[in-house]
Amino acid sequence: MKKIILIIIAVIVLLAVAITLFYFSYDTITGQAIAEENYSTYTKAVCDETNFCQDNVISCRNGEVESVSPLTGAFIQHDEEWQDPRGKNGSEILCS
């Protein structure tokens, strides 16, 4: 009986530690832009003419694209009637 109680206490302590770590690191894992002077990074879907959209990590410095890196597994193929709700060229404007 004492072993079961010790195991339950250990699980509760581990859960408390995990929840605390998640709470304090939440801002760094939500995809918020990293703010530096004239530097930003964010994620954005970029779609092509066949309505294939890929999420990318985009880094900008001084309003210019510094790098575009696709996120593995973050893509979708829309049907041919789909219209990008961001409007014409909505996925092409990367740094503004």
Residue frames as a rotation matrix with the C-alpha (Angstrom) as fourth column:
MET 1
0.565 0.825 0.000 0.00
0.825 -0.565 0.000 0.00
0.000 0.000 -1.000 0.00
LYS 2
0.415 -0.490 -0.766 2.87
0.183 -0.780 0.598 2.39
-0.891 -0.389 -0.234 0.82
LYS 3
-0.636 -0.676 0.371 4.41
0.464 0.049 0.884 1.77
-0.616 0.735 0.283 -2.64
ILE 4
-0.090 0.702 0.707 1.16
0.971 -0.097 0.220 2.75
0.223 0.706 -0.672 -4.39
ILE 5
0.806 0.371 -0.462 0.92
0.511 -0.830 0.224 5.96
-0.301 -0.416 -0.858 -2.35
LEU 6
-0.017 -0.902 -0.430 4.56
0.144 -0.428 0.892 6.82
-0.989 -0.047 0.138 -3.14
ILE 7
-0.642 -0.164 0.749 3.95
0.730 0.167 0.662 6.20
-0.233 0.972 0.013 -6.86
ILE 8
0.376 0.864 0.336 0.84
0.901 -0.425 0.083 8.41
0.214 0.271 -0.938 -6.81
ILE 9
0.683 -0.201 -0.702 2.75
0.262 -0.830 0.493 11.19
-0.682 -0.520 -0.514 -5.02
ALA 10
-0.421 -0.906 0.050 5.61
0.313 -0.093 0.945 10.92
-0.851 0.414 0.323 -7.53
VAL 11
-0.368 0.371 0.853 3.19
0.924 0.042 0.380 11.17
0.105 0.928 -0.358 -10.46
ILE 12
0.723 0.675 -0.145 1.50
0.690 -0.713 0.125 14.22
-0.018 -0.191 -0.981 -8.91
VAL 13
0.324 -0.700 -0.636 4.87
0.143 -0.629 0.764 15.91
-0.935 -0.339 -0.103 -8.35
LEU 14
-0.644 -0.580 0.499 5.96
0.540 0.118 0.833 15.19
-0.542 0.806 0.238 -11.94
LEU 15
0.049 0.756 0.653 2.68
0.965 -0.203 0.164 16.57
0.256 0.622 -0.740 -13.29
ALA 16
0.795 0.219 -0.566 3.06
0.445 -0.844 0.299 19.71
-0.413 -0.490 -0.768 -11.16
VAL 17
-0.158 -0.932 -0.325 6.60
0.156 -0.349 0.924 20.24
-0.975 0.095 0.200 -12.48
ALA 18
-0.619 -0.048 0.784 5.48
0.765 0.187 0.616 19.68
-0.176 0.981 -0.080 -16.10
ILE 19
0.449 0.854 0.264 2.56
0.875 -0.480 0.065 22.09
0.182 0.202 -0.962 -15.77
THR 20
0.621 -0.293 -0.726 4.80
0.250 -0.805 0.539 24.72
-0.743 -0.516 -0.427 -14.16
LEU 21
-0.506 -0.859 0.083 7.40
0.305 -0.088 0.948 24.42
-0.807 0.505 0.307 -16.94
PHE 22
-0.339 0.470 0.815 4.71
0.932 0.053 0.358 24.64
0.125 0.881 -0.456 -19.61
TYR 23
0.683 0.669 -0.294 3.18
0.715 -0.695 0.077 27.70
-0.152 -0.263 -0.953 -17.95
PHE 24
0.435 -0.572 -0.696 6.45
0.028 -0.764 0.645 29.63
-0.900 -0.300 -0.316 -17.84
SER 25
-0.689 -0.715 0.120 7.59
0.129 0.042 0.991 28.63
-0.713 0.698 0.063 -21.35
TYR 26
0.171 0.883 0.438 4.19
0.687 0.212 -0.695 29.18
-0.706 0.420 -0.571 -23.04
ASP 27
0.671 0.108 -0.734 5.19
-0.261 -0.892 -0.370 32.46
-0.694 0.439 -0.570 -24.74
THR 28
-0.293 -0.890 -0.350 8.17
-0.724 -0.033 0.689 30.83
-0.625 0.455 -0.634 -26.43
ILE 29
-0.870 -0.060 0.489 6.16
0.176 0.889 0.423 27.98
-0.460 0.454 -0.763 -27.98
THR 30
0.079 0.996 -0.033 3.08
0.389 -0.061 -0.919 29.80
-0.918 0.060 -0.392 -29.27
GLY 31
0.000 -0.111 0.994 4.54
1.000 0.013 0.001 31.07
-0.013 0.994 0.111 -32.53
GLN 32
0.837 0.252 -0.486 4.75
0.306 -0.952 0.032 34.67
-0.454 -0.175 -0.873 -31.40
ALA 33
0.726 -0.581 0.368 7.11
0.201 -0.332 -0.922 36.87
0.658 0.743 -0.124 -33.35
ILE 34
0.219 -0.763 -0.608 10.60
0.949 0.023 0.314 37.30
-0.225 -0.646 0.730 -31.95
ALA 35
0.934 0.216 0.283 11.10
0.279 -0.938 -0.204 41.02
0.222 0.270 -0.937 -31.55
GLU 36
-0.055 -0.937 -0.345 14.53
0.838 -0.231 0.495 42.52
-0.543 -0.262 0.798 -32.06
GLU 37
0.060 0.023 -0.998 15.44
-0.239 -0.970 -0.037 45.81
-0.969 0.241 -0.053 -33.58
ASN 38
0.061 0.088 -0.994 14.41
-0.966 -0.246 -0.081 45.53
-0.252 0.965 0.070 -37.25
TYR 39
-0.843 -0.316 -0.437 14.19
-0.424 0.889 0.175 41.72
0.333 0.332 -0.882 -37.03
SER 40
0.002 0.854 0.521 11.16
-0.905 0.223 -0.362 39.44
-0.425 -0.471 0.773 -36.87
THR 41
-0.920 -0.168 -0.354 10.34
-0.311 0.862 0.401 35.81
0.238 0.479 -0.845 -37.42
TYR 42
-0.186 0.929 0.319 6.93
-0.748 0.077 -0.660 34.19
-0.637 -0.362 0.681 -37.79
THR 43
-0.726 0.035 0.687 5.09
0.349 0.879 0.325 31.40
-0.592 0.476 -0.650 -39.57
LYS 44
-0.088 0.701 -0.708 2.96
-0.709 -0.543 -0.449 31.87
-0.699 0.462 0.545 -42.67
ALA 45
0.159 0.230 0.960 1.34
0.470 0.837 -0.279 29.62
-0.868 0.496 0.025 -45.25
VAL 46
-0.403 -0.294 -0.866 2.58
-0.656 -0.567 0.498 30.21
-0.638 0.769 0.035 -48.79
CYS 47
0.314 0.651 0.691 0.34
0.153 0.684 -0.714 28.85
-0.937 0.330 0.115 -51.55
ASP 48
-0.815 -0.577 -0.054 1.16
0.007 -0.103 0.995 28.17
-0.579 0.811 0.088 -55.19
GLU 49
-0.592 0.568 -0.571 -0.99
-0.806 -0.431 0.407 28.27
-0.015 0.701 0.713 -58.34
THR 50
-0.462 0.424 -0.779 -2.27
-0.095 0.850 0.519 24.72
0.882 0.314 -0.352 -57.73
ASN 51
0.435 0.634 0.639 -3.57
-0.631 -0.292 0.719 25.69
0.643 -0.716 0.273 -54.23
PHE 52
0.396 -0.453 -0.799 -0.83
0.682 0.728 -0.075 23.70
0.615 -0.515 0.597 -52.49
CYS 53
0.617 -0.116 0.778 -0.06
-0.441 -0.870 0.221 25.59
0.651 -0.480 -0.588 -49.27
GLN 54
0.179 -0.684 -0.708 3.05
0.694 0.597 -0.402 25.03
0.698 -0.419 0.581 -47.14
ASP 55
0.995 0.066 -0.070 3.66
0.096 -0.630 0.771 26.60
0.007 -0.774 -0.634 -43.72
ASN 56
0.223 -0.958 0.180 7.04
0.577 -0.019 -0.816 28.30
0.785 0.286 0.549 -43.53
VAL 57
0.467 -0.252 -0.848 9.15
0.702 -0.477 0.529 30.00
-0.537 -0.842 -0.046 -40.88
ILE 58
0.482 -0.224 0.847 9.95
0.623 -0.592 -0.511 33.42
0.616 0.774 -0.146 -42.32
SER 59
0.158 -0.518 -0.840 12.71
0.812 -0.416 0.409 35.64
-0.561 -0.747 0.356 -40.94
CYS 60
0.618 0.099 0.780 12.84
0.591 -0.712 -0.378 39.30
0.518 0.695 -0.498 -41.92
ARG 61
-0.066 -0.646 -0.760 15.46
0.824 -0.464 0.323 41.95
-0.562 -0.606 0.563 -41.26
ASN 62
-0.660 -0.146 -0.737 14.88
-0.055 -0.969 0.242 45.60
-0.749 0.200 0.632 -42.14
GLY 63
0.210 0.893 -0.398 11.74
-0.594 -0.207 -0.777 44.66
-0.777 0.399 0.487 -44.11
GLU 64
0.026 -0.290 -0.957 13.61
-0.944 0.307 -0.118 42.19
0.328 0.906 -0.266 -46.34
VAL 65
0.944 0.321 -0.076 13.33
-0.293 0.923 0.251 38.40
0.151 -0.215 0.965 -46.36
GLU 66
0.034 -0.956 0.293 16.33
-0.984 0.019 0.174 36.87
-0.172 -0.294 -0.940 -44.63
SER 67
-0.950 -0.304 -0.072 15.22
-0.312 0.931 0.188 33.22
0.010 0.201 -0.980 -44.79
VAL 68
0.189 0.980 -0.067 12.22
-0.978 0.194 0.073 31.02
0.085 0.052 0.995 -45.59
SER 69
-0.875 -0.484 -0.020 12.23
-0.472 0.862 -0.185 27.50
0.107 -0.152 -0.983 -44.12
PRO 70
-0.038 0.919 -0.393 9.34
-0.535 0.313 0.784 25.06
0.844 0.240 0.480 -44.67
LEU 71
-0.244 0.085 0.966 7.85
-0.919 0.296 -0.259 23.33
-0.308 -0.951 0.005 -41.62
THR 72
-0.929 -0.172 -0.329 7.91
-0.279 0.908 0.313 19.56
0.245 0.383 -0.891 -42.00
GLY 73
-0.719 0.679 -0.149 4.44
0.691 0.720 -0.059 18.08
0.067 -0.146 -0.987 -42.36
ALA 74
-0.260 0.625 -0.737 2.69
0.319 -0.664 -0.676 21.48
-0.911 -0.411 -0.027 -42.29
PHE 75
-0.933 -0.013 -0.359 1.01
-0.327 -0.382 0.864 21.56
-0.148 0.924 0.353 -45.68
ILE 76
-0.105 0.928 0.356 -2.38
0.154 0.369 -0.916 21.16
-0.982 -0.042 -0.182 -47.34
GLN 77
-0.980 -0.054 0.190 -3.60
0.193 -0.058 0.980 20.65
-0.042 0.997 0.067 -50.89
HIS 78
-0.327 0.903 -0.279 -6.85
-0.264 -0.370 -0.891 22.58
-0.907 -0.218 0.359 -51.41
ASP 79
0.099 0.431 0.897 -9.23
0.788 0.516 -0.335 21.74
-0.607 0.740 -0.289 -54.26
GLU 80
-0.622 -0.488 0.612 -9.01
0.781 -0.441 0.442 23.78
0.054 0.753 0.656 -57.46
GLU 81
0.209 0.782 0.587 -12.06
0.580 -0.583 0.569 25.94
0.787 0.222 -0.575 -56.59
TRP 82
0.393 -0.078 -0.916 -10.53
0.892 -0.209 0.401 27.12
-0.223 -0.975 -0.012 -53.30
GLN 83
0.456 -0.244 0.856 -9.81
0.257 -0.885 -0.389 30.85
0.852 0.397 -0.341 -53.06
ASP 84
-0.494 -0.708 -0.506 -7.16
0.758 -0.065 -0.649 32.19
0.426 -0.704 0.568 -50.69
PRO 85
0.532 0.806 -0.260 -9.13
0.829 -0.434 0.353 34.28
0.171 -0.404 -0.899 -48.14
ARG 86
-0.004 -0.621 -0.783 -6.17
0.590 -0.634 0.500 36.65
-0.807 -0.460 0.369 -47.84
GLY 87
0.755 0.360 -0.548 -6.96
-0.191 -0.679 -0.709 37.93
-0.627 0.640 -0.444 -51.33
LYS 88
0.898 -0.427 0.108 -4.81
0.213 0.206 -0.955 38.17
0.385 0.880 0.276 -54.41
ASN 89
0.061 -0.993 0.100 -1.11
-0.013 -0.101 -0.995 37.73
0.998 0.060 -0.019 -53.56
GLY 90
0.739 0.321 0.593 -2.04
-0.550 -0.221 0.805 37.20
0.389 -0.921 0.013 -49.90
SER 91
0.899 -0.427 0.096 0.56
0.281 0.731 0.622 34.50
-0.336 -0.532 0.777 -49.50
GLU 92
0.427 -0.773 0.470 3.25
0.747 0.008 -0.665 36.37
0.510 0.635 0.580 -51.41
ILE 93
0.398 -0.274 0.876 3.67
-0.387 -0.915 -0.111 39.36
0.832 -0.295 -0.470 -49.09
LEU 94
0.323 -0.353 -0.878 6.25
0.628 0.774 -0.080 38.08
0.707 -0.526 0.472 -46.64
CYS 95
-0.390 -0.495 -0.776 7.90
0.897 -0.394 -0.200 41.07
-0.207 -0.774 0.598 -44.94
SER 96
0.149 0.476 0.867 6.02
0.598 -0.741 0.305 44.30
0.788 0.473 -0.395 -44.51
